[in-house]
């Protein structure tokens, strides 16, 4: 009798122990895979970038993972800044990036608010057309001809208009899904108090979009800051951005076989993005997960 009464307890404890070991094994495996991916995808490229930027020309040409015999990192930074025309290109990138991001966020979030609150078949079709820009590339030749016709080709304003048009779909995709999770009762209460639509949006809806707007901001800055394709055709050499300047000076021969200068340029160009990512990483993650909720 006593043996029979204790057998189920022993069996259950064995099952729980086996399940606990299995869960622990999965966690260890996931941790190992995550560490491996971080090292391979982030650690090795970043290590190669830094050590190559710190070498002289002879060592950099070998493109090895060995540390430099003597570090020339800050010396290479100085040469890049002085001879590579990097400072004017930096201000050119700021001039194009900041207005593009602000305008795309404001108009994209306003459009998302309307699309999220009007659940009709017509609005569903409009939403599909708005986010189609995520997969359909713009017709560069047509855009160039249009900008020439209106006199904005080769100007910062023309470049800003192009970026806003391209990345509005990204903002709408992120923000629309998040707005659908906001209780509409908050907006109705504001309307009962006499608030107009613009006031409802800027005082009720927009403050609640913080994480998603932060995520969209980082993505837009990343896309626009590193863009060279559209800038090459639209600006046509009349002004420089950082990626476009790197492309131009490399073609001009300044960085020919000078991989240490190229890598040093890339580090300086990426430094603002790294700082932004380090500061806003939590908001980026929460914004992506929030915008994915439909």
C-alpha positions in Angstrom: 0.0 0.0 0.0 2.7 2.4 1.0 4.8 1.7 -2.1 1.8 2.2 -4.3 0.9 5.5 -2.7 4.4 6.9 -3.2 4.9 5.8 -6.9 2.9 8.7 -8.5 4.8 11.3 -6.5 8.2 9.8 -7.6 7.0 9.7 -11.2 5.7 13.3 -11.2 9.0 14.6 -9.6 11.0 12.8 -12.3 8.8 14.4 -15.0 9.3 17.8 -13.5 13.0 17.3 -13.2 13.3 16.2 -16.8 11.2 19.2 -17.9 13.3 21.5 -15.9 16.5 20.1 -17.4 15.0 20.4 -20.9 14.1 24.0 -20.4 17.5 24.8 -18.9 19.2 23.1 -21.9 17.1 25.3 -24.3 18.0 28.4 -22.5 21.7 27.5 -22.5 21.5 26.8 -26.3 19.7 30.0 -27.0 22.3 32.0 -25.0 25.1 30.3 -26.8 23.6 31.0 -30.2 22.9 34.6 -29.3 26.5 35.2 -28.1 27.8 33.5 -31.3 25.6 35.7 -33.5 26.6 38.9 -31.7 30.3 38.0 -32.0 30.1 37.0 -35.6 27.7 39.7 -36.9 28.8 42.6 -34.7 32.1 41.9 -32.9 34.2 40.7 -35.8 33.2 43.5 -38.3 33.6 46.2 -35.7 37.0 44.8 -34.6 38.1 44.7 -38.3 36.8 48.2 -38.8 38.7 49.7 -35.8 42.0 47.9 -36.3 42.1 48.7 -40.1 41.4 52.3 -39.4 44.4 52.3 -36.9 46.9 51.0 -39.4 49.2 52.6 -41.9 48.8 52.0 -45.6 51.1 49.0 -45.9 49.5 47.1 -43.1 45.9 48.1 -44.1 46.4 46.6 -47.6 46.8 43.2 -46.2 43.3 43.3 -44.6 44.2 40.9 -41.8 42.8 40.6 -38.3 46.2 41.3 -36.7 46.6 44.4 -34.6 48.5 47.3 -36.1 52.2 47.4 -35.3 51.8 51.0 -34.3 48.4 52.7 -33.9 47.6 55.6 -36.3 43.9 55.9 -35.6 43.7 59.5 -34.5 46.3 60.5 -37.2 44.0 58.9 -39.8 41.0 60.7 -38.3 42.8 64.0 -38.7 43.8 63.4 -42.3 40.2 62.3 -43.2 38.8 65.5 -41.6 41.3 67.8 -43.2 41.7 66.3 -46.7 38.5 64.5 -47.2 36.2 67.5 -47.0 34.3 65.7 -44.3 33.1 68.6 -42.2 31.2 70.3 -45.0 29.7 67.0 -45.9 28.6 66.5 -42.3 26.7 69.7 -42.3 25.2 68.7 -45.7 24.0 65.4 -44.2 22.5 67.4 -41.2 20.8 69.8 -43.6 19.1 67.0 -45.5 18.5 64.5 -42.7 16.9 66.5 -39.9 14.1 68.3 -42.0 13.4 65.0 -43.9 12.9 63.1 -40.6 10.8 65.8 -39.0 8.5 66.3 -41.9 8.0 62.6 -42.6 7.2 61.9 -38.9 4.7 64.7 -38.6 2.8 64.1 -41.9 3.2 60.3 -41.6 1.8 60.2 -38.1 -1.2 62.5 -39.0 -2.0 60.2 -42.0 -1.7 57.2 -39.7 -4.2 58.6 -37.3 -6.8 59.0 -40.0 -6.1 55.6 -41.5 -6.3 53.9 -38.1 -9.6 55.6 -37.1 -11.6 55.2 -40.3 -12.0 51.5 -40.7 -13.6 51.4 -44.2 -12.8 49.5 -47.3 -11.7 52.7 -49.1 -9.3 53.5 -46.2 -7.9 49.9 -46.2 -7.1 50.4 -49.9 -5.5 53.8 -49.2 -3.4 52.2 -46.4 -2.3 49.4 -48.8 -1.2 52.0 -51.3 0.6 54.1 -48.6 2.7 51.2 -47.4 3.4 49.9 -50.9 6.4 52.2 -50.8 8.1 49.7 -48.5 8.5 47.2 -51.4 8.1 49.3 -54.5 11.2 51.4 -55.4 10.7 54.9 -56.7 11.3 55.7 -60.3 14.5 57.7 -60.0 14.5 59.0 -63.6 11.0 60.3 -63.3 11.7 61.9 -60.0 14.8 63.6 -61.5 12.9 64.9 -64.4 10.1 66.2 -62.1 12.6 68.1 -59.9 14.3 69.6 -63.0 10.9 70.8 -64.2 10.1 72.6 -60.9 13.7 73.9 -60.4 14.6 71.8 -57.3 17.1 69.4 -58.9 20.5 69.5 -57.1 19.1 71.4 -54.1 18.6 70.4 -50.5 14.9 71.1 -50.7 14.5 68.7 -53.6 16.4 66.0 -51.7 14.3 66.5 -48.6 11.1 66.2 -50.7 12.4 62.9 -52.2 13.3 61.5 -48.8 9.9 62.5 -47.4 8.1 60.8 -50.2 10.1 57.7 -50.0 9.9 57.1 -46.2 6.4 58.3 -45.5 5.3 54.7 -46.0 7.7 53.5 -43.3 6.3 56.0 -40.8 2.7 55.0 -41.7 3.4 51.3 -41.4 4.9 51.7 -37.9 2.4 54.3 -36.4 -0.9 53.1 -37.8 -0.7 49.8 -36.0 0.2 51.5 -32.7 -2.6 54.0 -32.9 -5.2 51.2 -33.3 -4.2 50.1 -29.8 -5.0 53.5 -28.3 -8.5 53.7 -26.8 -10.7 55.9 -28.9 -12.5 57.0 -25.7 -9.5 59.4 -25.0 -10.2 61.3 -28.2 -13.9 61.3 -27.7 -13.5 62.8 -24.3 -11.4 65.6 -25.8 -13.9 66.3 -28.5 -16.7 66.5 -25.9 -14.6 69.2 -24.2 -14.6 71.1 -27.5 -11.1 70.2 -28.8 -10.7 70.5 -32.6 -9.1 67.6 -34.6 -5.6 69.2 -34.7 -5.7 69.8 -30.9 -6.8 66.2 -30.3 -3.9 64.9 -32.3 -1.2 67.1 -30.9 -2.3 66.9 -27.2 -3.8 63.4 -27.0 -2.5 61.1 -29.7 1.0 62.4 -30.5 2.3 62.2 -26.8 1.2 58.6 -26.7 3.2 57.7 -29.8 6.6 58.3 -28.1 8.1 54.8 -28.4 6.9 54.2 -31.9 8.0 57.6 -33.1 11.4 57.0 -31.5 11.7 53.8 -33.4 10.6 55.4 -36.7 13.0 58.3 -36.1 16.0 56.0 -35.7 15.1 54.0 -38.8 14.7 57.1 -40.9 17.9 58.6 -39.7 19.7 55.4 -40.5 18.3 55.2 -44.0 18.8 58.8 -44.9 22.2 59.3 -43.2 23.7 56.3 -45.0 22.1 56.9 -48.4 24.3 57.4 -51.4 22.1 56.1 -54.2 19.4 58.8 -54.3 21.8 61.6 -53.3 24.1 60.7 -56.2 21.3 61.2 -58.8 19.3 64.0 -57.2 22.1 66.2 -55.9 24.3 65.7 -59.0 27.4 66.9 -57.3 26.0 70.3 -56.3 26.2 69.6 -52.6 27.7 66.8 -50.5 26.5 64.4 -47.8 28.8 62.1 -45.9 28.2 58.9 -47.9 28.2 60.8 -51.2 31.4 62.6 -50.3 33.1 59.3 -49.5 32.0 58.0 -52.9 33.3 61.0 -54.7 36.7 61.3 -53.0 37.2 57.5 -53.5 36.5 57.9 -57.2 38.8 60.9 -57.3 41.7 58.7 -56.1 42.3 60.2 -52.7 41.4 56.9 -51.0 42.7 54.6 -53.7 44.3 51.7 -51.9 44.0 53.7 -48.7 41.8 51.3 -46.8 42.8 52.8 -43.5 41.4 56.2 -44.6 38.2 54.6 -45.8 37.6 52.7 -42.6 38.5 55.8 -40.5 35.9 57.8 -42.5 33.3 55.1 -41.9 33.9 55.2 -38.2 33.5 59.0 -38.0 30.4 58.8 -40.3 28.8 56.1 -38.2 29.6 57.7 -34.8 26.5 59.8 -34.5 24.3 56.8 -35.4 26.1 54.7 -32.7 25.5 57.4 -30.1 21.8 57.6 -31.0 21.3 53.8 -30.9 23.1 53.6 -27.5 20.9 56.3 -26.0 17.5 55.2 -27.5 17.8 51.4 -27.8 15.0 50.7 -25.3 12.6 53.0 -27.1 13.5 51.4 -30.4 12.7 47.9 -29.2 9.4 49.0 -27.6 8.5 51.0 -30.6 9.0 48.1 -33.0 6.9 45.7 -30.9 4.2 48.3 -30.4 4.0 49.2 -34.1 3.8 45.5 -35.0 0.5 45.1 -33.1 -2.5 45.2 -35.4 
